[in-house]
Amino acid sequence: MVQKMNLAKIEKKIYSSMFNDGALDILVGLWFLGLGLSMLFEDLGFGISEVLMLYMVIPAFVVYFALIFFVTNPRKGVMRLPEKVKRSKTKLLLIQMIWLILALIVGIYFFMQPINTSIWNDISVSLFWIIGSIILFSIIAYTQKVDRFYIYGLLFAIPFPFRVFTKNIFFSISSSMFIVVSIILLFWGVIILTQFIKNTPKAGKV
């Protein structure tokens, strides 16, 4: 029994070490910031949010891969993952793709609706977003052994319903919650990144 508990702790440490550099947190934060800004700019009349988002999320991935290449890999190297971890990452990618496809379908449906949609439509779309966000991040947290993603799921669940139910009353600030949540994620990601750089010197350095 004790051996199994120790094995579980070691396994959790291996999994969590894959995400102890803050790069994924920063990617999610920047992606969410791009989503919020695209909605804000659409509200201000600068274009369609779906088109704007395509340009605004690109820097998120540029920053992510730059962090992996210039910060993470020189300190951790390229990890040779156990087969179990590889399978877990594959399942994680599949789950993310399914969730993103469903989110895209619901997003297109939502944006095609007139401004004054029925309250039941707003509730159903909001519930889908809330449940989807919590389930997605809970699966990530559970399978990858990264507990902070449970909190991220709760944070992600807030902005979209906030926009849905404030767009008819305070339209100018309806997208603001996306930006607030993204700032929280970026702040936490930067803290994790700073700790990682401080505690993990580059290979060859003491």
Contacts in CASP RR format, 6 or more apart in sequence:
PFRMAT RR
TARGET T0000
AUTHOR 0000-0000-0000
METHOD contacts of the structure
MODEL  1
MVQKMNLAKIEKKIYSSMFNDGALDILVGLWFLGLGLSMLFEDLGFGISE
VLMLYMVIPAFVVYFALIFFVTNPRKGVMRLPEKVKRSKTKLLLIQMIWL
ILALIVGIYFFMQPINTSIWNDISVSLFWIIGSIILFSIIAYTQKVDRFY
IYGLLFAIPFPFRVFTKNIFFSISSSMFIVVSIILLFWGVIILTQFIKNT
PKAGKV
11 145 0 8 1.000
12 145 0 8 1.000
14 82 0 8 1.000
14 85 0 8 1.000
15 85 0 8 1.000
15 88 0 8 1.000
15 144 0 8 1.000
15 145 0 8 1.000
15 146 0 8 1.000
16 144 0 8 1.000
16 145 0 8 1.000
16 146 0 8 1.000
17 76 0 8 1.000
18 79 0 8 1.000
18 81 0 8 1.000
18 85 0 8 1.000
18 144 0 8 1.000
19 25 0 8 1.000
19 144 0 8 1.000
19 146 0 8 1.000
20 192 0 8 1.000
20 196 0 8 1.000
21 67 0 8 1.000
21 68 0 8 1.000
21 71 0 8 1.000
21 72 0 8 1.000
21 75 0 8 1.000
21 76 0 8 1.000
21 192 0 8 1.000
21 193 0 8 1.000
21 196 0 8 1.000
22 67 0 8 1.000
22 189 0 8 1.000
22 190 0 8 1.000
22 192 0 8 1.000
22 193 0 8 1.000
22 196 0 8 1.000
23 64 0 8 1.000
23 67 0 8 1.000
23 68 0 8 1.000
23 71 0 8 1.000
23 72 0 8 1.000
23 193 0 8 1.000
24 64 0 8 1.000
25 148 0 8 1.000
25 152 0 8 1.000
25 185 0 8 1.000
25 186 0 8 1.000
25 188 0 8 1.000
25 189 0 8 1.000
25 192 0 8 1.000
25 193 0 8 1.000
26 63 0 8 1.000
26 64 0 8 1.000
26 67 0 8 1.000
26 185 0 8 1.000
26 186 0 8 1.000
26 189 0 8 1.000
26 190 0 8 1.000
26 193 0 8 1.000
27 60 0 8 1.000
27 61 0 8 1.000
27 63 0 8 1.000
27 64 0 8 1.000
28 152 0 8 1.000
28 185 0 8 1.000
29 60 0 8 1.000
29 182 0 8 1.000
29 185 0 8 1.000
29 186 0 8 1.000
29 189 0 8 1.000
30 57 0 8 1.000
30 59 0 8 1.000
30 60 0 8 1.000
30 63 0 8 1.000
30 64 0 8 1.000
30 182 0 8 1.000
30 186 0 8 1.000
31 57 0 8 1.000
31 60 0 8 1.000
32 156 0 8 1.000
32 159 0 8 1.000
32 178 0 8 1.000
32 181 0 8 1.000
32 182 0 8 1.000
32 185 0 8 1.000
33 56 0 8 1.000
33 60 0 8 1.000
33 178 0 8 1.000
33 179 0 8 1.000
33 182 0 8 1.000
33 183 0 8 1.000
33 186 0 8 1.000
34 53 0 8 1.000
34 56 0 8 1.000
34 57 0 8 1.000
34 60 0 8 1.000
34 182 0 8 1.000
35 53 0 8 1.000
35 56 0 8 1.000
35 57 0 8 1.000
35 178 0 8 1.000
35 182 0 8 1.000
36 159 0 8 1.000
36 175 0 8 1.000
36 178 0 8 1.000
36 179 0 8 1.000
36 182 0 8 1.000
37 52 0 8 1.000
37 56 0 8 1.000
37 179 0 8 1.000
38 49 0 8 1.000
38 50 0 8 1.000
38 52 0 8 1.000
38 53 0 8 1.000
38 56 0 8 1.000
39 49 0 8 1.000
39 163 0 8 1.000
39 174 0 8 1.000
39 175 0 8 1.000
39 178 0 8 1.000
40 175 0 8 1.000
40 176 0 8 1.000
40 179 0 8 1.000
41 47 0 8 1.000
41 49 0 8 1.000
41 52 0 8 1.000
42 48 0 8 1.000
42 49 0 8 1.000
42 52 0 8 1.000
43 171 0 8 1.000
43 172 0 8 1.000
43 174 0 8 1.000
43 175 0 8 1.000
46 52 0 8 1.000
49 111 0 8 1.000
50 108 0 8 1.000
50 111 0 8 1.000
67 193 0 8 1.000
71 193 0 8 1.000
71 196 0 8 1.000
71 197 0 8 1.000
72 196 0 8 1.000
74 202 0 8 1.000
74 203 0 8 1.000
75 196 0 8 1.000
75 197 0 8 1.000
75 200 0 8 1.000
75 201 0 8 1.000
75 202 0 8 1.000
75 203 0 8 1.000
76 200 0 8 1.000
77 203 0 8 1.000
81 89 0 8 1.000
88 143 0 8 1.000
88 144 0 8 1.000
91 143 0 8 1.000
92 139 0 8 1.000
92 140 0 8 1.000
92 143 0 8 1.000
92 144 0 8 1.000
95 136 0 8 1.000
95 139 0 8 1.000
95 140 0 8 1.000
96 136 0 8 1.000
99 132 0 8 1.000
99 136 0 8 1.000
102 128 0 8 1.000
102 132 0 8 1.000
103 129 0 8 1.000
103 132 0 8 1.000
106 125 0 8 1.000
106 128 0 8 1.000
106 129 0 8 1.000
107 125 0 8 1.000
109 125 0 8 1.000
110 125 0 8 1.000
110 164 0 8 1.000
113 121 0 8 1.000
115 167 0 8 1.000
115 168 0 8 1.000
116 168 0 8 1.000
122 164 0 8 1.000
122 165 0 8 1.000
125 160 0 8 1.000
125 164 0 8 1.000
126 160 0 8 1.000
126 161 0 8 1.000
126 164 0 8 1.000
126 165 0 8 1.000
129 157 0 8 1.000
129 160 0 8 1.000
129 161 0 8 1.000
130 157 0 8 1.000
130 160 0 8 1.000
130 161 0 8 1.000
132 157 0 8 1.000
133 153 0 8 1.000
133 156 0 8 1.000
133 157 0 8 1.000
134 153 0 8 1.000
134 154 0 8 1.000
134 156 0 8 1.000
134 157 0 8 1.000
136 153 0 8 1.000
136 156 0 8 1.000
137 149 0 8 1.000
137 150 0 8 1.000
137 152 0 8 1.000
137 153 0 8 1.000
137 156 0 8 1.000
138 149 0 8 1.000
138 150 0 8 1.000
138 153 0 8 1.000
140 146 0 8 1.000
140 149 0 8 1.000
141 147 0 8 1.000
141 148 0 8 1.000
141 149 0 8 1.000
141 150 0 8 1.000
141 152 0 8 1.000
148 188 0 8 1.000
152 185 0 8 1.000
155 181 0 8 1.000
155 184 0 8 1.000
155 185 0 8 1.000
156 181 0 8 1.000
158 177 0 8 1.000
158 181 0 8 1.000
159 175 0 8 1.000
159 177 0 8 1.000
159 178 0 8 1.000
159 180 0 8 1.000
159 181 0 8 1.000
162 174 0 8 1.000
162 177 0 8 1.000
163 174 0 8 1.000
163 175 0 8 1.000
163 177 0 8 1.000
163 178 0 8 1.000
166 173 0 8 1.000
166 174 0 8 1.000
167 174 0 8 1.000
END
